[in-house]
């Protein structure tokens, strides 16, 4: 009996699923800043060497976006609909992630010589 290969573990299939998920999230949130910061994060993941160009400006940008999404989260706290509740959760996770990324970049700048 021939075994069927599990294609769900194929990196190409996983990449396609990730891209589809990200695109769905962008459409669901429907916020230009959300799209911009997700695209920035993806660039940092794909090309971390770009951080060395202007890390302080990137830190400020991440902190500003974190503030925007923290305020969006707070605004959605009082809204009871399921769609807005889901958006609230996305904003919460995004601002936590941006805070963590900004903290990591601050650490990198503080210890710049260790990274070069």
N, C-alpha and C positions, 0 to 999 in steps of 0.2 A: 504494500500500500504506500503510495506516494504522500509525503508530508507537504502540507501547504505552508509556504513561507509567510511569516508574520511581517507584513510590510509596514505596520504601524511603528516599528522601531527603526525603520530606515531614516537616516538623517535628512534626506531630501523630503520625505513625507512629513517629518517633524517640522522642518523649516517652513514648508507650505502651510501647515496648520498654525504655526506661530504668526506668520504673515497674515493669514486670514483672521486670526484672533485680534491682532493689533488693528487691522483695518476695521473690523466690526466694532471694536472699542472706540475708535476715532469717530465712526459714524453714530454710534449710540450717544456719546458725550456731546458731539456736535459743537466743539469749542476749538477755535483756531489756536489758542494758547496750549491746549491739551495736545493737539497735533504737533505743534512746534516743539514742545518739550519731549514728547515721545520720540520724535525724529532726532533731536539732540542726543538723547540717551542711546538710541540705536547707533548713532555715529560714534559715540564714545566707546560703546561695546565693540564695534567693528574696527575702530581705529583709535585705540587709547593714546597713541603717540600725539594726537592733536591736542591733548591737554597741556602740553608743554608750551604752547604758543602764548596763551593768556589765561592762566589758571585763576587769577584774582577776578577777572571779568566774568569768567564762567561761574565762579562761586556766587557772585552777586546775582547773576541771572538765575541760578538755581534757587537761591534764597527768595528772590522776588516771586518766582513761580510758585514756590512752596507757600508763601504767604497768600497768594491769590487762591490757590486750591484749598488752603486751610479756611479761608473766608467762605469759599464755595461750600465746603463741608459744613461749616457752622450755619450757613443760610439754609442748607437742605435739612438740617436737624429738625426744623419745625414743620417740614412738609411730610405728609403721611402717605402719599401715593407710592406704589411699589416701584414705578419707574424712577421717581425722584430718590427713593431710598437706595436703589442700586447706584445711581449717580453719586449720591452722598458717599457710599462706600468706596467708589472709585476715587473720588477726590481725597478721601481720608488716606487711602493706601498710597496715592500719588504724592501727597505732601509729606508723608512719612519717608517714602523712598527718596524724594528730593532732599529732605533734611539729611538723610544718611549719606547721600552722594556728596552733598556740600561739605559735610563733616570729613569725609574721606579725602576730598580735595584740599581742605584746610590742613589736614595732617600731612598730605603730600607736599604742600607748599612749605610747611614748617620744617619738614625733613628733606628738603629739596635735594641736598647732596647725596642722600642715600638712594635716590631714584635715578641719578645721572651717572 
